[in-house]
Amino acid sequence: MLSDPVILGFDSSGPWIEAAVIRGDETLALRRIEMAKGQGEALPGVLAGALAEAGLGWQDLSALGVGTGPGNFTGIRIATAMARGLALGLGIPAIGVTRFEAMALGGPLLPVIVPALRGRSWMAMPGEAPVQTDTPPAEAIGEGLTPPAHPLALAIAQLARARQGTPQPRPAPLYLRDADAAPSSEPPPVLIG
C-alpha cells in the first residue's frame, strides 16, 4: 500500500553501520557494513545508499528510527546527532530505540544480552532496567538465550513506525556507565601575569 509511511532505521552503536528502509510491513532495503571506525564519515553515504536501493529519496521519509545504545560512545553520538539533524532538516520525527528494545522485538520473553567492556555483559528483561553481569556475552547467550528475531536496523525501523504519531522525546544516547575519561589529578599550571 503506497500510503503506508516510509521509515529509515539505522544504528552505529558497535563496529558497524546498519540501515533499513521499510514501508508498512515491507522491507525495501537492508544494509550492514562492518567497520571498526570511520562511522561518522560513512554514515551519510550508507543511509543515502539504503534509500537509493529502496528507490526512494529523503523527501519520501515519514520518520526516522535511530539506535540509541548501549554501545560504542562515539557511534551512539554519531547516530543520534545524524537523526536529530536529519529530522530537523526534513521536518519529520526522529524516534530513539534502545538496543535492548530492538533485540527483544518479536522474540520470546527472555533476557536480552548486550556486550559490555572488559568481557562483561549488560542484561535486561523486556521493559526492565539493564544490569551489568560478569558473564561474557558468548557464555550468556550459550545459556539458552535466543538470538534477535530481526536485524537491528529493521527492528529499530519497525519500533519507530509503531511509535510514530505519539509524543516522543528527541533521541538521546543511552549511557549505562560513566565515561572512562576523568579530570586531571595534576594541579593546574601557574599563570604568570
N, C-alpha and C positions, 0 to 999 in steps of 0.2 A: 504494500500500500504506500503510495508516494507521499501521503500526508503525514506519515509517521516521522517523528523528529530524528534528525541525524546527530549522533553523539560521537565525539572523538574522546577516547580514553587513553591515557598514557601514564608511564611510570619510569623513573630512573633512580629508584632507591637502592639499587645494587649495581654490580658491574654489567649493566645492560641499559638499553633503551627499548621499551616495548610500547607499541601503539596499536590501537584497534579503532575501526570506524564501524558503527552499527546504525541501522535504520530499523526501528522496531525490533523484532527478534532476529533479523538477518545480519550476519557478519559480512560487511563489504570489504574489509581489509584487516589484516593482522600481520604485524611485523615485530620481530625481535632481533636486536643486534647486540651481541656480546661485546663489551668494551670495558676495560679496567678504568680508563679515564678518558676525558675529552667529551663527556656527555653534553656539556654546555655548548660547545661548538657544533655538535652533530644533531642535537635535538630538533632545531627548526627544520632541517632537511628531512629528518626521519618523519616528522609529522606531515610535512608537505608531500612526501612520497607516499604515505599511507592514504592521504586524501586523493592524490592522483591515481593510485591503484584502485580506489573506490569510484573513480570517475567524477569526483566532486571537487569543489573549491571551498575556500574559507567561508564564503558567503552562504554556503549551504548548511552550515552547522547551526544547530539549535542550542547546544550546550557542550561544555567540556567536563570531563571527569579526570581527576588527577590523583595519583598515588601520593599520599602524604607521609608515608613511612609506617613503621620504623625502618631504618636502613642507613645508608651512607649519608652523612651530614650534608655534603656538598650536592649529591644527587637529588636529595629531597628539596633543598633550597632552589636548585635549578628548575625542577619540575613545577613547584608551586609558584615561583616567580613567573615562569612562562605562562602558566594557566591564568594567573591574575592579569598579566599584561594582555594576553590574547582576549580574555573576557572583556576587559575594558575597551580595547580597540574594536572588537566585533560587536559589542553591545549584547552579549549573551552571558548566561550564568556559568560560573566555574564551580564545580562541586568536588570537594575533597573526600577521598575514600582511603581508609587505612588499609595496610596490607592484611591485617587480621580480618577485616570485613570482606575484602576481595577474596582471600583464600578460603573463607568459610562459605561463600556463596554456592549454593547447590549441593553442598556436601552433607554428610551426616553430622549430627551434633557431637563433635569431638573437639578436643583442644587443637588450636592452630599453633604451629611452631614456626618461629622466625629466628634465623641465626643472629646471635649477638657476638660481641668481640670476645677474644680470648677463649674460644671453644665453648662458649656458653650459649644458652637459648632464651628467647622470650616465648612464653606460652600463655595462651588465653583461650578460655571458652567463649563461644559467641556471646556477645553482649556483656562480657565481664572485663575487668581491668587486667592487663597483662602482668605476669610476674616473671622475674628472671630466675632461671634454674642453672645448676652446674652441669646439666646433661648436655653433651654435644648434640647439635641438630640431627646428625645421622643416627645416633642412638635413640633419640626421642622419637624420630619418625619410625625407626625399626621396632618400637614398642607397640605397634598395631595402629598407628595413626595413618589416615589415608591422605594421599596427595590431593592438591586442589582439584576441583571439578572443572575449572576453566583456566585458560591462560590469564595472567594477572591483568593485563590491559583490557581484555574482554570483560572480565568481571567488574573492573572499575567503570567501564562504559555502561554496563548493564545496571549497576547500582546508581550511577549518575542519572540514567534515564528514569529509574524508579523514584528518585528524589526530586526530579525536575518539577517545578511548579509549587514546591513547598519552600518556605524561607530557609535558606542555608547560610551559614557563616562563610566568609571568604576562606578559601583553602589556606591552611597554615601547617607547617611541618609538625609532625608528631615526634617529639624527642622523649625517649624513655630514660635517659641517663644524662648526667651533667657532661659538659664538654671536657675533653682531655686537656685543653689549654687552661692555664692558670696565670694569674698576675705574677709578675716577677717578685721574688723574695729579696732581691738586691735593693739597697737604698737608692733613692732617686739621685741623679747627678747634681752636684753643687753648681748653682748658677753664679757666674761671676758678673757682677754688674758694675 
